[in-house]
Amino acid sequence: MEIEIPENDFVEQIQVNGKKLCMLRDKGKLYVVQNTCPHAGGILSGGWCKNGYLVCPIHRWEYSLENGRGAEGQGDYIHIYPTEQRKDGTYVGLKEGWLSSLFKKG
């Protein structure tokens, strides 16, 4: 799938292999994280970045872009997917469940 990735800071929803994710650039660094807030199900791609945290638009819970941990006192986290930009495109590392690997066509 070919998507245009802005050079400036942004937060938006993308879809990779049928999975909705949140792609963002904060202070020049590109991240891909889960798109659903673990607190109340808010859509993180509707949020914004503040001081190295992604902020959920519903209740303004914050998640570290470096390790995914919620702000102090939240006790939750978001998944950050490994992301690599290469000459031929941007790659996002997704885990595949063991059950789906059993039904893979070879």
Secondary structure, 3 states (H helix, E strand, C coil): CCCCCCCCCEEEEEEECCEEEEEEEECCEEEEEECECCCCCCEHHHCEEECCEEECCCCCCEEECCCCEECCCCCCECCEECEEEECCEEEECCCCCHHHHHCCCC
